[in-house]
Amino acid sequence: MYEPGPPRTTSVGESVELAARSPDADGTYRWRVRDAPADSDLAARDSPDPHATGPPSSATATGGDAALDPADGPVLRAGETGRDDDPVVHLAPDAPGTYVLALDAPDGTHRQRVRAFPDERRETEIRVPAADVATDGDGDPDGVSLLWPHNENRLALDRAERDGDEWVATVRVPPGRHGFGFVPDGDRSAAHHGDCEVPGPGRPRVSLDATVVETDAQAEADRLRLTAAVEPAPAVDDVERAGDPDALDATFLVDDRDADPETVAAIESRAAGQTLSVPLDALPDSVRIHAVPHGERYGAAETVRVDAPANGGDEEQAAAASVALADPNPTPEWAESPTIYEAFVRSFAGDTLPTTFAEIERRVPYLEHLGVDALWLTPVLASPTAHGYHVTDYYDTAADLGSPESFESLVAACHDAGIRVVFDLVINHTSRDHPAFQLHSAGVDAYADHYRRTDAAADVTGIDWAEIGDGDAPDYYFEWGRIPNLNFDSPAVREWLLDVVDEWAGVVDGFRADVAWGVPHGFWKEVADRVPDDTLLLDETLPHDPFYGEGEFHRHYDTSLYETLRAVGAGEESADAVEAALARGEWLGFDDGRSQMRYVENHDEDRYLAEYGRDALRAAAAVTFTLPGAPMIYAGQERGNETYRGPIRWHDGDNDLTDFHRRLVALRGAEPLLRDGDVTFDGRAADVRVVEGDADRVTAYERAPAEGDGSEAASLLVVVNFAAEPATVAVPDGVETDLFGDGSAVERGGEGGRRVAVDSVAVLR
């Protein structure tokens, strides 16, 4: 089946990539418009303009689907290929409403709907003093590039202009605080970094409740009732304000793959506000229904799959009882709240032995002793680099690490120890030494569309690239000229990379997607639908983005908490900023904190210990283990490493720090509330008072049973101290013991209260 996937949502000016699934590179595909909003320039029977295939001069949003301003390019754009047909198209809505497209594919015609909400972008200016944008030479730079996620981190694409003593860029971006760099003459090491603050609300969040309502009337069928509880974004600071609860609503979209257009329209017509009520006998045997929250902005959808039995007069009660309601893309049970251990592969064996799969396997008992649930290995495929992110063969392991059979032996050893293995999937780009890129560069017709191309005027590498077309050069991010971007507009590339996913999905337990933000959403949705049900999908999106959770990834890098823990470690923010970091995730549109991977460092970042010291590291690690989500330890973090990719300190490591991490892992495993409970900073947490120590370096929060789960477990009070010196805190009466310590830290204070000595962390019951 070449059906293009679920209904899609976007906003005016934000492009959506649409493609046939399970693509056959030799097949013929045609996209055409069936319907469009009255105010759109698109009309029924329109097709992409074959003469307007180039991208616009500027991108204004993230997500692997380049965002187009209608003024800069066509509303419906053909993909970047040399083909005469339209296997992939890009829709950049120019008016709010519903767009209906048809895909003529080798197996018939498929329908694709796109619901576009109003334009969310606000025009703003970014101004930086000219003195802050310096070069190594004398005088001003020849040019200054704006570099940030909103142009997919492409240098020389968007230029700042000189205005007196300032460099100025005029941009249109959604509300929020957006990190940016002004880069002189393509030199990222000389970039000036800052934040662009655009006032406005965050995204609303939705949780979907599905129930079957039995009726007493014989003439009335039992009904499916879907209720979308829509929450406004919380206020985070003066810029990131709260959403308007009076403006909230939900739109229900029936998946066009599950029913004919008439049935879809009939079901959707029964929606009333945030509730959809449908007779069971009006539902297809199996149907997916998506609920999209919206108000001043729109948010990520939640989906339920309804599997109903055949209906019949005498079978109504049995039918009602047997209707199955399910999440079509559930998180694997083992990955609900795993402790993840990331190993930078080639430094894991230490500073004398070369790392191989066999050497890693010999160290599995250490991982088992530490108590981790999953081992994430940085890339293990053939590559000319030590880090492995420049892949030259997707079907073979790196020769210096070992054979595919030895890799499978490592995976089996991990499984024997109860540890899952997460594979680093690098498919946004390849090495420029990959044969596919070499053949592409040499003009071999079969590889002409394998890589994205761009205007050579935006190239900052200084390489005399082989031109495929006049004045073109490979497309890449930042200054990464050694890893050109693959072209997901090509069915041949999609077919190839889906086969790569299939190849390794049968070996490993999960994928960490490198540069996930550079790959189209539609491709990730297809990956999620085809991997085995117990496969974990973890995205690298910087910053984290809730739309990658729409039937795509289960876990996401929590960049909000990461940045806050760094700021707290540096003394730039108080420890109470942890609360704001969690609120920022909600402001961005994340509904469930358990979807976040919490970390303090990784293979791309400086070591927390080297930057902020041992005491702050212990506290920061404790935060990641006492909040909902998936805590991650980067190999060496627990051994006292200070070099970010250096060999693990086996013989001279910090065993006390290792034991500290092991105890965090064990406590999290023993206390369900640390994995699944709600987080509150008011109530008992607000009553915590620092008696001795630095109050700005101490924060407290409570882990309580999640609302509605029926648990009678006593809540836990977590107190974290980032200071080098212990803190003594007064806590509410009723606290009896510190679960992380030996219980001796809790003492009775004055007037019946309790006092607790907190070194790095206390988990109190």
N, C-alpha and C positions, 0 to 999 in steps of 0.2 A: 504493500500500500504506500502510495506517495502522498497521502493526506498531509497537509501542512501544519497540523498541531492544533492547540487550543485557541479559543478567541484571545485576542491580544488587547492590551490597554496601553494608552500613551496620552500625551497632551500635545496641543498645537505646537509645532516647531520641533518636536522630539521624534526622531525617526525610528521606525520599526522595520527590522529586516524580516522578510517572509520567504520561506523556502520549502520545497518539496522534501519530505522525509524519505529515508532509505533510498537516497538518490542513485539513479542509474546514470552514470556519466554519458552513456550513449543514447539516453532517452531524450525526447523532445518535450519541452514545457512552454506553456503560454499563460501569462497572467493578464487578466482584463478586469475592468471595473464593472460591477453589477449595479451598485448604488453608492451614492455619496451624499453628504449633507448639502442642503440647498445653497449654502454660502461658499461651498468649495469650488475651486476651478476644475476639479475632476467631474466627469459626467459618465453615465452608463456607456459601456462599450469602449471606454478609453483603455489604451495599453501604454506601457512605458515608451517614452520617446527614444528610439534607438540612437538618436544623435545627441542625446543629453545624458550620457552615462557617467560623466566625471563627478567627483565629490565637490561640494561647495568649498569656498575659500576658508570657511571657519566652522568649527564644531562647537556646540553649546551645551552638550550634555554627555553623560558617560553611559557605560553599560555595554560596550561592544557593538552597539547599534548607533552609528554616528548620527548626531542630531543635526538636522538641517533647518536653517531659517528659510521659509518659503521664498523670501526675497532673493536668496542666494542660489536656488536650484529648483528643479521640478518637484512637484508634489509626489509623483510616482516615478521613481528612477530605476532603470535597469541596472543589474549588477555589473561589476567590473570584470567582464570577460570579453573574449573575442567571438562569442557565439552570436548567432542570429536570433536564437530564441531567448526566453526569459526564465531561466531556472530559479533565479533569486532576484527579488525586487526589494526596494526600500521605499516605504511610504512615510512621508513627512507631512502629516495633516496640516492643512491651512485653515481649517474651521472645525469647531467642536461638533461632535455627532458620531454617527456610526457609518463606517465605510465597509462595504461588502465587495469582496473580490472573488473571482473564480480562477482556479488553477486547472488548466487542461493538461493532464499528465498521461503517460502511457496506459494507465489503468482506468481512465475516465476523468470526470470533472469533479473537483472538490471545492467546497466553500470555505472562505476565510473571512472572519469579521474582525474589525479593529474599532474599538470604542475610544474616541479621542475626547479628552476633557479640555477645558480652556487653558490657554497659554499660562504657564506658571512663572515665567521669567520676568525679571525686573531689570531695567537698564540701570547700570551703575558705572562709576569711574573708579579705576584703580590708579592711585597717584603715588609715585615714589620719588623722593629727592634724587636729583641726578648724581649727587655726591655719593649716594648709597649704591649706585650701579657702576662699579669701577672695573677697569681692566688693568692688566699688568703693564701696558704701555702708557704713554702720555696721551692726554686728551680723551675725548668721549669715544665710546664704542661706535662702530659703524652701524650697528643695529641692535635692538633689544627685543628678545622674544618673550612672550607671555607663555609660561609653561605650567600646566595644571591639568587635573583630570577632565576638565570640561573641553579640552581639545585633545583628549586622549594622550596627553604628555608628549606632544609633537613639537619639537623645536622649529623655529622659523616659520610656523604656520600663522600664528597671530602676532602681530608686531605692535609694540608700544610706540607712541609718537612723542617727540620732544615738545614740551610746552614750557618755555622759560627755563626755570631751574628744576623742572620735574619731567620724568617720563610718565606718560599717561596711556592707559588702555581703556577703551570704552567697551563694556561687555553687557550681555544679557544672560543672566543666570537665575536659577530659582533662589528662594530665600535660604538663608543659612550663613554659616561661617565657612568660607572656602579658602583653603591654603593655596598659595600661588608662589611662583618664582619669576622674577625678572632676570633674564639670562643675557648678559652682554656677549655679542659676537659668537654665540653658540657654545660658550664656555660655562658648563653647568657648575664647575667648581667655584666660579666667581659669582654665582647667582645671589640675588637679594631675595630673601624669603619673607613672606608676610601673610596676613589674613585679609580677605575681602569679605566684609560684613554686609549682607543684604537683608534688610528687615522683612519679616513675614512669618507665617505659621509653619509648623512642621507638618508631616503627613499624618493623616488619621490611620488608626489600626482597627482591624476587624477580627472578631472571633465568631465562629459559626456554630450554632447549635441546631442539630437536626433531630426531630422526634416524629414518631408516627402517632397521630391523634385518632383514636377509635371513636366512631359515632354510634349513637343508639338508633338513629333512623334507618330503616331498611332501605329507603330510597336513596340514601346518601352514603357514598363510599368513604371508607377510611381515608385519611389525608396525611400527606407528608407536610410537615411544617418546618421550614427553615427560618431561623431568626438570626439576623446579623447584628451582633452587638458592636457598635462602632464607637470608638473612643477618640477624643481629640488629642492632638499632640500636647504634651505638657510644656510649660514654660521652662526654659533652661537658663536664659539670661536675658538681658535687655534687647538683644538682637533676635534670638530664637524664641519668639513669643508663642504662647499657647494658641491652639486652634479654637475656632468658634463652635461650641457644642450645638448651637441652634442651626448651624449650616450643614450638619452631618446627615448623610443618607447612605444608602447602599444600592448598587445596581446588581441584579442577578443575571448572569449570562449562562445559558445552557450550552454545553459543548456541541458544536456543529458536527462533530464526528459521530455523535451518538443518536441523532434523530434527524428527520427531514426538516426543512425550513418551516413548514406549517406547524409541526409539533413543537419545534423550538419556540416559535412565536406564541403559540397557545399557552405554553408553560410560563414563559416570561410575562405574559399579559396578566397573570394572576398575582404578580408582586404588588404589595401595598406598603410603600415605605421600606422599612427594614425587615419585612416579613414576606415570605413566599409560601403560600399554602396551595397544595396541588393534590387532587384526588389520586389515590394510588393507581386506579385504573386508567389514568391519563398519562402515566409515566411509561417510557420504554423499559424493556427488561433490565437495561443497565444504562445509567446516564450520569455524567459528571456535571455538576452545577457549581459555578464560580460566583463568589460574592465580592464585589469591589467596593471598598469604602471611599467616600468622597465628600468634600465640603469645599473649603477654599482651595484645597488641593486634593489630589487623589492618592490612594495608597495601594499597597500590595494586596492582591486577592487571596482569599482562602477558598479551598475547594473541597467538596464532598462528593463521593461516588455513591450512588444509590442503586443497589441491585435488588430488583423486585421480582418475585415469582410470577408465574402466569396467574391471571386473575380469573375467578369464576364465582358464580352465585353462592354455592355452598362452601366455597373456600375462602370467603372474605376474612374470617377471623384468623385462619391459618396463615393467610397471606400477610396480614398486618403483623403477625408475630414473627414472620420469617424475613421481613424486609431487612436487608443488610446495609448499614451505613458505614462508610470507611473513608479514610484519607487515601487518595490514589497514589501519593508519594510519601509514605510514612518513613520516619526515621527508623533505621534498624534498631531493634531492641538493645543490642550490645552497645550502640552508639548514642544512647539517650544522654548519658553524662560520663563519657569515658575520660580517663586520664591519658593524655597523648604525650609521647616522648619523641621529639624530633632528633634524629641523628644526622649530622653532616657527614656523609658516608666516608669520605676519604681521610678524615682525621679521627675516626672513631676508635681505631686500634691503638692509638697512642703515638709516641714520637720516634719509635724505632722500627716497628713492624709496619709494612704496607698493609692498608686495609683491603681485605677481600671479603666476599660473602662468607667464606669459611671462618675468617677471624671474627666477623660480627656474630656468626652462629655460636662461636665459643664463648661469647659474652652475653648470650641470652640469659644465663642464670642471674647475672647482675640485674637485668631488666625485671626478671621475675621477683628478685629480692626487693627491688624498689617498689614493685606492686603496680606497675603501669598496665593499662588495658590495650594500648595500641602503640605500635612503632611506626612512625612516619620516617621513611628514608628519603633523603634528597635524591635526585635522579640517578638511576642505576643503568641507564641505557648508554649505548655507544656515544662517546663525545670526546672531542679533543681537549676539553677543559677539566680542571680538577673539581669544579663545582657541578658539572654535568648538565647545565641548562642550555648548552649548545648541542642539541641532539643531531647525530649524523646517521642513526639507524634506529627506527622505532621497534624493530622486531628482534634486536639482539642486545644483550647486555654488554657493558663495557668490558673489554678484554682484561684490563688490569684488576677488575673486581671478580671476574669468574664467569663461568658459563651459565646459560639459562637454567640448566639442571642444578647447579650449585645455588642459584638464587631460590629455586623452588625448595631446595633442602633447607635453606634459611627460613623460608616461610613456614615449612612444616615444623621446624624446631620451635618457632614462635607459637604456632598453634598448640603444640604439645605443652607449652608453658602457659596457655590461656591468653596469649597476646595476639591481637590482630595486626595485620600489616597494611599500611597505607602507602600507596605508590604515588610518586610525584609525577603528575601528568603534564607534560610541557608541549602543548599543541598550538599555542598562539603563534609560534615561530619555530624555525629550525636554525641550525648552524648554517652559515653561508658556505660551509664545506660539505653540506649534505648534497649527495648527487642530484637530488631534485632541483636544488637551487643552481647548481652548476649547469645542468641541462637547460633550465629556464634561462639563465644568463647567456648561454650559448645559442639561444634562439631555436631550440628544438620545439617543434609545434605542439607536441603532446604535453609540454610543460609550460606553455606560454602563459596560462592563466593560474599557475600554482601559487604565485606570490603577488601581493599587492604592490602597485606602483604608484608613484607620486611625482609631483613636479620637482625636477632636479634643483630648482631655485631654492627649495626648502631643505636641501641636503646640507648637513653640517660636518660630514665625515672627511671631506677633502679627497674622497676616493673617486677615481675616474671610472665610474660604473659603466658597464656595458648597457647600452640603451636598447630596450625592446621597442619603444616608440620614441618619437622625436622629443628630446628634452625631458625624458623621464628617468627615474631612479627608484631603487627599492624603497619600500615603505618600512619604517621602523620607529620605535619609541625612544624618547630621550636622545642619547647619542649612540644607541646600541646598533652600530653598523655591522656588527658581526652576526646579528640574529635577525634577519629580515622577516617581516610578518607574512604569514600564510594568507591566502585569499579564500575566505569562506563564501565568496560569491560563486566559486567554482564547484560544480557537483563532483568533479573528480577529486578535489581536495576533501570535501565532506565525506565521500565514500571511503577514501583512504583513511582518514582519521577516525571515523566510526569503526572501521576494521581494527585499528590500533586499540581502541577502547575494548572491543570484543576480545582481542588477543590477550590482554592482561587482566580483564575482569574475571576470567576463569582461574587466575592464579592468586590474586591478592584480594583483600577485604575492603579496600576503599581507595579513593583517589583524592589527592590534594591537587587542585587545579591551579597551576602556575599562571599568572597574568590572566586570571579568569575574566577580568574586566575588558580584555581585548578581544574576546570571543563572543559572537552574537548569542543573545538570550535563546533564540530558537534552537540553536545547536545544543546548548546545555539542556534544554527541555527534552530534546530527543535522546541525549545521553542518559538522562535520569529515567526515561521510560524503558530503556533497553538493557541497562545493567541489572544484575540479579537483585532481588528485593533486599538482601542483607548487606548491600554495598553502601558504605559511607561515602558521601560526596562533600568535600570541604573546599570552599572557595578562597582564593586570594583576591579580594577586592579592596582597594585602597582609595578612598575610605569605604567602610562597610556599607552595603546597600541592600535594603530589604527585598528588592525585586529579584535578587538572585535566590530568594527562598520561594518564589512562585513556581513550584513544581520543578525546581532545579537542584539546589544544594540544601543539605541538612544543617551544616555548620558553617559559620562565617568568622573571619578574622575580626575580633573586636578592637578596631582601631581607636575607638573613643576611650575605652579603658586603658589601652596601651599608652596613648599619649598622656592621659591624666597621671598614670603611675610614674611616667617619666618626669612630668612636671612636679609631682609631689616629691620624688626623689631628689630633684634639683633644688627644692625649696622654693619653687616659683608659685606653687599653690599649696593650700593647707590640705591635710589628709581628708577633710570633709568633702573635697572635690570628687571623691569616689561616688558620692550620691549624684552629683551633676553628670558624671560620666554615664551612669546607668540611665539617667533621664534623657541624655542626648541620644542614646540608642533608641529610646521610645520616640523621641522627637523626629528622628530619621524615618520612623515607621515600623520598627521591629516590635512585634506583639509578644514574643516569648523570649525571655532572657536566656533560656536554655539553649537557644540556637547559636549562641556566641562561643567562639573559642577564645579563652582568656589567656593572655601571655604577657611576659615582661620583656622577652627578647626572642630573636630567631636568627637564622643564618644571614639575614640582610642587615641586622642592626648591631650597634655596639653593645658590648656586655654591660648589663645593668650594674654588676659588681664594680667594674672598672670606672663607670661614670659616677656612681652615687654611694658606693660602699656596701659593706656586708650587712649592716643593720637594716638599711633601707631595702636591700634585696630580700631579706627574710620577710619583711613586712609586705612588700609587693607580691611575693610569691604566695603568702598567706591569703591575700585578698583574692587572687585568682582561684584558690582552692576553697574559699568559703562563700563564693557567689555561685548562682546557678550557671550552668554552661559546661564547657569542656575545658578544664585546665590543661595547659601545655607546658612541659619542661623541655627546654632546648639543651641537648646533650652538653654537659660541662657546666651548665648553670648550677647544678647541684654539687659539682666538684670544685667550684671556686675558679673556673676558667675566667681569664680576663681578655683573651683574644677571641674575636668573634668566630673565626673558622679554624682556630689552632687545635692541635691534638688534645684529646681529653687528658686531664691530669689524673692518671691512674695511680702512679707511684707516689706522687707528692700532693694529692688532692686534699680537700678540706672534708674530712670524714664527718665532722660535726654538722656541716652544712648539708652533706648527703643525708645524714640521719634526720635532719630537720625536714627535708623534702619527703623522705620515706614516711615519716610520721604524719605529714599532711595528707599524703596519699591514703594511708591507712585510716585516718580519722574520717576522711570524706567517704571512704568505702563503708565505714561502720555506721555513719549517721545519714540516713536517708534525707533528712531535712537540708543538709548541706548540698544535696544534689537536686532536690525537687521542690523545696519549700519556697514560699514567697520571701521577698526582701523588703524590710521596712526600716526607715531611718527615724521614725517618730516613736511615740509610745515609750517603751522601756529603753530603747536605744538613745532617745533624746534625754533621758534622765541620767545617763552616764556622765560623770563629772571628774575631770582630772584634778586630783588633789596634789600630787607631786609630779613634776615633769613638764614637758612642752606640750601644751594643749593643742597647738597648731599641727603637731605631728601625730595626733591621736584621732581616730575615728571609730564609730561604733554603729552596728546595724544588727537587726534581729532577723533570724531565719525562722519563720513560722509555717505551720501546715498551710498548703495552698487552699485557697477558698473553695469550698465545695468538695474537697477530697475525703471528708469524713474522718480524718486522722485525729486521734486524741493525744498525739505525741506532744510533749512539752517543748515549747519553742527554745531556740538557742540564741544566746546573746554573744555576738562576736565583737571583740575589741582589738584593734590593730594599732601598733605603735611603730612609727617610722624613725623615731629618734635613736641616737646611739646610746642614750641612757634609759634605763627602765622608767616606766611611768606607773604611778599608783592612782587608781581610779576608784571612785565611789560608784557602786552599782545598786540597783533597786534590791530591796529585801526579797528573799526567795531564792537567790542564787546560792547554790550549794557547792559546786565543784567546777574546776577548770578541766575540761575533757582533753585538752591538748597537753596539759601538764600533769603533775601527780596529785593534784588536789590541794596541795599545801599553800597555793598562792591565794586562796580565798580566806579572808579573815573577817571577823565581825568588827564593824566600825562603830562609831558613835550613834546613839539614838536608834539602835536596832538595824542599822544599815550594814552593808558589806563593803569591804575594800579588797581590791584585787591588784596584785603586782603584775604588770604586763611587760615582759621583755620585748617580744615581737608580736605575739598574738595570744589571746585567750579566747577559748570557745566555752562559754559558760552555760550551765544548766542549773 
